Amino acid sequence: MNYQHVENLLIRYRGDSVDIKTISGGVYEGTIADVTNDYVTLKMKSAAGEEDLVIVLLHAIESIVAQRR
């Protein structure tokens, strides 16, 4: 998938919860905080209840699943 299409999709879901699966098999569940033409930043809750920021490069994304609103 073209990176521009991935970026547009992520922008559409900014602020919503998503599950992102990467090519390496990692799965990230969080809320989209920021989207650029290179990466997406997710806010994730840690086991201690703190918010962590995770950056996923667009070229590493295999699939995106938006959670119900």
MARBAVEX-373055 format. One record per residue: residue in one letter; y, z, x of N, C-alpha, C, O in turn; residue number from 0. Coordinates in steps of 0.05 Angstrom, whole numbers, plus 5000, padded with zeros to 4 digits. Layout:
N
<r aa="A" n_v="Y" n_w="Z" n_u="X" ca_v="Y" ca_w="Z" ca_u="X" c_v="Y" c_w="Z" c_u="X" o_v="Y" o_w="Z" o_u="X" i="NUM"/>
...
END
This chain:
69
<r aa="M" n_v="4977" n_w="5000" n_u="5017" ca_v="5000" ca_w="5000" ca_u="5000" c_v="5025" c_w="5000" c_u="5018" o_v="5026" o_w="5014" o_u="5038" i="0"/>
<r aa="N" n_v="5044" n_w="4984" n_u="5010" ca_v="5069" ca_w="4983" ca_u="5025" c_v="5083" c_w="5010" c_u="5025" o_v="5083" o_w="5024" o_u="5004" i="1"/>
<r aa="Y" n_v="5095" n_w="5018" n_u="5047" ca_v="5108" ca_w="5045" ca_u="5049" c_v="5131" c_w="5047" c_u="5029" o_v="5136" o_w="5069" o_u="5019" i="2"/>
<r aa="Q" n_v="5145" n_w="5026" n_u="5024" ca_v="5167" ca_w="5027" ca_u="5005" c_v="5157" c_w="5034" c_u="4977" o_v="5171" o_w="5049" o_u="4963" i="3"/>
<r aa="H" n_v="5133" n_w="5024" n_u="4969" ca_v="5122" ca_w="5031" ca_u="4944" c_v="5114" c_w="5061" c_u="4943" o_v="5118" o_w="5074" o_u="4922" i="4"/>
<r aa="V" n_v="5103" n_w="5071" n_u="4965" ca_v="5096" ca_w="5099" ca_u="4966" c_v="5121" c_w="5116" c_u="4964" o_v="5122" o_w="5136" o_u="4950" i="5"/>
<r aa="E" n_v="5142" n_w="5109" n_u="4979" ca_v="5167" ca_w="5124" ca_u="4978" c_v="5179" c_w="5124" c_u="4950" o_v="5188" o_w="5145" o_u="4940" i="6"/>
<r aa="N" n_v="5179" n_w="5101" n_u="4936" ca_v="5190" ca_w="5100" ca_u="4909" c_v="5174" c_w="5117" c_u="4890" o_v="5185" o_w="5131" o_u="4873" i="7"/>
<r aa="L" n_v="5147" n_w="5118" n_u="4893" ca_v="5130" ca_w="5134" ca_u="4876" c_v="5137" c_w="5164" c_u="4881" o_v="5139" o_w="5179" o_u="4861" i="8"/>
<r aa="L" n_v="5139" n_w="5172" n_u="4906" ca_v="5145" ca_w="5200" ca_u="4912" c_v="5173" c_w="5208" c_u="4902" o_v="5177" o_w="5230" o_u="4892" i="9"/>
<r aa="I" n_v="5192" n_w="5190" n_u="4904" ca_v="5219" ca_w="5196" ca_u="4894" c_v="5218" c_w="5200" c_u="4864" o_v="5232" o_w="5218" o_u="4853" i="10"/>
<r aa="R" n_v="5202" n_w="5185" n_u="4850" ca_v="5199" ca_w="5188" ca_u="4821" c_v="5189" c_w="5215" c_u="4813" o_v="5196" o_w="5226" o_u="4793" i="11"/>
<r aa="Y" n_v="5172" n_w="5227" n_u="4830" ca_v="5160" ca_w="5253" ca_u="4825" c_v="5173" c_w="5276" c_u="4840" o_v="5162" o_w="5298" o_u="4841" i="12"/>
<r aa="R" n_v="5197" n_w="5272" n_u="4851" ca_v="5211" ca_w="5293" ca_u="4866" c_v="5215" c_w="5317" c_u="4848" o_v="5224" o_w="5315" o_u="4825" i="13"/>
<r aa="G" n_v="5208" n_w="5340" n_u="4859" ca_v="5211" ca_w="5365" ca_u="4844" c_v="5186" c_w="5372" c_u="4828" o_v="5184" o_w="5395" o_u="4818" i="14"/>
<r aa="D" n_v="5167" n_w="5354" n_u="4826" ca_v="5143" ca_w="5359" ca_u="4811" c_v="5120" c_w="5366" c_u="4830" o_v="5122" o_w="5361" o_u="4854" i="15"/>
<r aa="S" n_v="5099" n_w="5378" n_u="4819" ca_v="5076" ca_w="5385" ca_u="4835" c_v="5058" c_w="5361" c_u="4838" o_v="5053" o_w="5347" o_u="4819" i="16"/>
<r aa="V" n_v="5048" n_w="5357" n_u="4862" ca_v="5030" ca_w="5335" ca_u="4868" c_v="5007" c_w="5344" c_u="4887" o_v="5010" o_w="5364" o_u="4901" i="17"/>
<r aa="D" n_v="4986" n_w="5329" n_u="4887" ca_v="4964" ca_w="5332" ca_u="4906" c_v="4965" c_w="5307" c_u="4923" o_v="4964" o_w="5284" o_u="4912" i="18"/>
<r aa="I" n_v="4967" n_w="5310" n_u="4949" ca_v="4967" ca_w="5287" ca_u="4967" c_v="4942" c_w="5288" c_u="4985" o_v="4938" o_w="5308" o_u="4999" i="19"/>
<r aa="K" n_v="4927" n_w="5266" n_u="4985" ca_v="4904" ca_w="5264" ca_u="5002" c_v="4911" c_w="5245" c_u="5025" o_v="4922" o_w="5224" o_u="5021" i="20"/>
<r aa="T" n_v="4905" n_w="5254" n_u="5050" ca_v="4911" ca_w="5237" ca_u="5073" c_v="4886" c_w="5222" c_u="5082" o_v="4864" o_w="5228" o_u="5074" i="21"/>
<r aa="I" n_v="4891" n_w="5203" n_u="5099" ca_v="4869" ca_w="5186" ca_u="5110" c_v="4849" c_w="5203" c_u="5125" o_v="4826" o_w="5197" o_u="5125" i="22"/>
<r aa="S" n_v="4859" n_w="5224" n_u="5138" ca_v="4841" ca_w="5242" ca_u="5154" c_v="4825" c_w="5261" c_u="5136" o_v="4808" o_w="5275" o_u="5147" i="23"/>
<r aa="G" n_v="4830" n_w="5261" n_u="5110" ca_v="4815" ca_w="5278" ca_u="5092" c_v="4829" c_w="5303" c_u="5084" o_v="4818" o_w="5318" o_u="5067" i="24"/>
<r aa="G" n_v="4852" n_w="5308" n_u="5094" ca_v="4867" ca_w="5332" ca_u="5086" c_v="4878" c_w="5329" c_u="5058" o_v="4886" o_w="5308" o_u="5050" i="25"/>
<r aa="V" n_v="4879" n_w="5352" n_u="5043" ca_v="4890" ca_w="5352" ca_u="5017" c_v="4913" c_w="5372" c_u="5016" o_v="4909" o_w="5396" o_u="5023" i="26"/>
<r aa="Y" n_v="4936" n_w="5364" n_u="5007" ca_v="4959" ca_w="5381" ca_u="5006" c_v="4969" c_w="5383" c_u="4977" o_v="4973" o_w="5363" o_u="4964" i="27"/>
<r aa="E" n_v="4972" n_w="5408" n_u="4968" ca_v="4981" ca_w="5413" ca_u="4940" c_v="5007" c_w="5427" c_u="4942" o_v="5010" o_w="5448" o_u="4954" i="28"/>
<r aa="G" n_v="5028" n_w="5415" n_u="4930" ca_v="5054" ca_w="5428" ca_u="4931" c_v="5074" c_w="5413" c_u="4914" o_v="5068" o_w="5394" o_u="4900" i="29"/>
<r aa="T" n_v="5099" n_w="5422" n_u="4916" ca_v="5121" ca_w="5410" ca_u="4902" c_v="5137" c_w="5393" c_u="4921" o_v="5143" o_w="5401" o_u="4943" i="30"/>
<r aa="I" n_v="5144" n_w="5369" n_u="4913" ca_v="5159" ca_w="5350" ca_u="4930" c_v="5187" c_w="5361" c_u="4933" o_v="5202" o_w="5363" o_u="4914" i="31"/>
<r aa="A" n_v="5195" n_w="5366" n_u="4958" ca_v="5221" ca_w="5376" ca_u="4964" c_v="5240" c_w="5355" c_u="4974" o_v="5264" o_w="5354" o_u="4967" i="32"/>
<r aa="D" n_v="5229" n_w="5336" n_u="4991" ca_v="5246" ca_w="5316" ca_u="5003" c_v="5229" c_w="5291" c_u="5009" o_v="5205" o_w="5293" o_u="5015" i="33"/>
<r aa="V" n_v="5242" n_w="5268" n_u="5006" ca_v="5228" ca_w="5243" ca_u="5012" c_v="5246" c_w="5225" c_u="5029" o_v="5270" o_w="5222" o_u="5022" i="34"/>
<r aa="T" n_v="5236" n_w="5215" n_u="5051" ca_v="5250" ca_w="5196" ca_u="5067" c_v="5233" c_w="5171" c_u="5069" o_v="5211" o_w="5169" o_u="5058" i="35"/>
<r aa="N" n_v="5242" n_w="5151" n_u="5085" ca_v="5227" ca_w="5127" ca_u="5088" c_v="5204" c_w="5131" c_u="5108" o_v="5188" o_w="5112" o_u="5112" i="36"/>
<r aa="D" n_v="5201" n_w="5155" n_u="5120" ca_v="5180" ca_w="5160" ca_u="5139" c_v="5161" c_w="5182" c_u="5130" o_v="5137" o_w="5182" o_u="5138" i="37"/>
<r aa="Y" n_v="5171" n_w="5202" n_u="5115" ca_v="5155" ca_w="5225" ca_u="5108" c_v="5162" c_w="5237" c_u="5082" o_v="5184" o_w="5231" o_u="5071" i="38"/>
<r aa="V" n_v="5145" n_w="5255" n_u="5072" ca_v="5150" ca_w="5271" ca_u="5048" c_v="5147" c_w="5300" c_u="5056" o_v="5129" o_w="5307" o_u="5071" i="39"/>
<r aa="T" n_v="5165" n_w="5317" n_u="5046" ca_v="5163" ca_w="5346" ca_u="5051" c_v="5154" c_w="5360" c_u="5026" o_v="5166" o_w="5356" o_u="5004" i="40"/>
<r aa="L" n_v="5133" n_w="5376" n_u="5028" ca_v="5122" ca_w="5391" ca_u="5006" c_v="5127" c_w="5421" c_u="5009" o_v="5124" o_w="5431" o_u="5031" i="41"/>
<r aa="K" n_v="5135" n_w="5434" n_u="4988" ca_v="5137" ca_w="5463" ca_u="4987" c_v="5110" c_w="5473" c_u="4978" o_v="5100" o_w="5466" o_u="4956" i="42"/>
<r aa="M" n_v="5097" n_w="5490" n_u="4994" ca_v="5070" ca_w="5500" ca_u="4988" c_v="5071" c_w="5530" c_u="4988" o_v="5085" o_w="5542" o_u="5004" i="43"/>
<r aa="K" n_v="5056" n_w="5543" n_u="4971" ca_v="5053" ca_w="5572" ca_u="4970" c_v="5031" c_w="5580" c_u="4990" o_v="5009" o_w="5570" o_u="4988" i="44"/>
<r aa="S" n_v="5037" n_w="5599" n_u="5008" ca_v="5017" ca_w="5609" ca_u="5026" c_v="5001" c_w="5631" c_u="5012" o_v="5008" o_w="5640" o_u="4990" i="45"/>
<r aa="A" n_v="4980" n_w="5639" n_u="5025" ca_v="4963" ca_w="5660" ca_u="5014" c_v="4978" c_w="5686" c_u="5011" o_v="4972" o_w="5703" o_u="4993" i="46"/>
<r aa="A" n_v="4999" n_w="5690" n_u="5028" ca_v="5015" ca_w="5715" ca_u="5026" c_v="5037" c_w="5713" c_u="5005" o_v="5053" o_w="5731" o_u="5002" i="47"/>
<r aa="G" n_v="5038" n_w="5690" n_u="4991" ca_v="5059" ca_w="5686" ca_u="4971" c_v="5085" c_w="5675" c_u="4981" o_v="5104" o_w="5672" o_u="4966" i="48"/>
<r aa="E" n_v="5086" n_w="5669" n_u="5007" ca_v="5110" ca_w="5657" ca_u="5018" c_v="5110" c_w="5627" c_u="5015" o_v="5089" o_w="5615" o_u="5012" i="49"/>
<r aa="E" n_v="5134" n_w="5615" n_u="5015" ca_v="5136" ca_w="5585" ca_u="5013" c_v="5135" c_w="5574" c_u="5041" o_v="5151" o_w="5582" o_u="5059" i="50"/>
<r aa="D" n_v="5118" n_w="5554" n_u="5045" ca_v="5117" ca_w="5539" ca_u="5070" c_v="5125" c_w="5510" c_u="5065" o_v="5120" o_w="5500" o_u="5043" i="51"/>
<r aa="L" n_v="5137" n_w="5497" n_u="5085" ca_v="5143" ca_w="5469" ca_u="5083" c_v="5123" c_w="5454" c_u="5099" o_v="5117" o_w="5460" o_u="5122" i="52"/>
<r aa="V" n_v="5111" n_w="5433" n_u="5087" ca_v="5092" ca_w="5416" ca_u="5101" c_v="5103" c_w="5387" c_u="5100" o_v="5112" o_w="5378" o_u="5079" i="53"/>
<r aa="I" n_v="5103" n_w="5374" n_u="5123" ca_v="5112" ca_w="5346" ca_u="5125" c_v="5088" c_w="5328" c_u="5128" o_v="5071" o_w="5332" o_u="5146" i="54"/>
<r aa="V" n_v="5086" n_w="5308" n_u="5110" ca_v="5065" ca_w="5289" ca_u="5111" c_v="5077" c_w="5261" c_u="5116" o_v="5095" o_w="5253" o_u="5101" i="55"/>
<r aa="L" n_v="5068" n_w="5247" n_u="5137" ca_v="5078" ca_w="5221" ca_u="5142" c_v="5068" c_w="5201" c_u="5121" o_v="5044" o_w="5202" o_u="5113" i="56"/>
<r aa="L" n_v="5085" n_w="5183" n_u="5113" ca_v="5077" ca_w="5164" ca_u="5092" c_v="5054" c_w="5147" c_u="5100" o_v="5037" o_w="5140" o_u="5083" i="57"/>
<r aa="H" n_v="5052" n_w="5139" n_u="5125" ca_v="5030" ca_w="5121" ca_u="5133" c_v="5003" c_w="5136" c_u="5134" o_v="4982" o_w="5123" o_u="5137" i="58"/>
<r aa="A" n_v="5003" n_w="5162" n_u="5131" ca_v="4978" ca_w="5178" ca_u="5131" c_v="4968" c_w="5183" c_u="5103" o_v="4946" o_w="5193" o_u="5099" i="59"/>
<r aa="I" n_v="4983" n_w="5176" n_u="5082" ca_v="4976" ca_w="5182" ca_u="5054" c_v="4956" c_w="5161" c_u="5044" o_v="4960" o_w="5137" o_u="5046" i="60"/>
<r aa="E" n_v="4934" n_w="5172" n_u="5033" ca_v="4913" ca_w="5155" ca_u="5021" c_v="4917" c_w="5154" c_u="4991" o_v="4915" o_w="5132" o_u="4979" i="61"/>
<r aa="S" n_v="4922" n_w="5177" n_u="4978" ca_v="4926" ca_w="5177" ca_u="4949" c_v="4945" c_w="5200" c_u="4941" o_v="4948" o_w="5220" o_u="4956" i="62"/>
<r aa="I" n_v="4957" n_w="5197" n_u="4918" ca_v="4975" ca_w="5217" ca_u="4906" c_v="4967" c_w="5221" c_u="4878" o_v="4964" o_w="5203" o_u="4862" i="63"/>
<r aa="V" n_v="4965" n_w="5247" n_u="4870" ca_v="4958" ca_w="5254" ca_u="4843" c_v="4980" c_w="5272" c_u="4833" o_v="4984" o_w="5294" o_u="4843" i="64"/>
<r aa="A" n_v="4995" n_w="5263" n_u="4812" ca_v="5016" ca_w="5280" ca_u="4801" c_v="5004" c_w="5299" c_u="4781" o_v="4986" o_w="5292" o_u="4765" i="65"/>
<r aa="Q" n_v="5013" n_w="5324" n_u="4782" ca_v="5003" ca_w="5345" ca_u="4763" c_v="5017" c_w="5341" c_u="4736" o_v="5039" o_w="5330" o_u="4735" i="66"/>
<r aa="R" n_v="5005" n_w="5351" n_u="4716" ca_v="5018" ca_w="5349" ca_u="4689" c_v="5044" c_w="5365" c_u="4689" o_v="5046" o_w="5386" o_u="4700" i="67"/>
<r aa="R" n_v="5063" n_w="5354" n_u="4675" ca_v="5090" ca_w="5367" ca_u="4673" c_v="5090" c_w="5388" c_u="4652" o_v="5110" o_w="5401" o_u="4648" i="68"/>
END
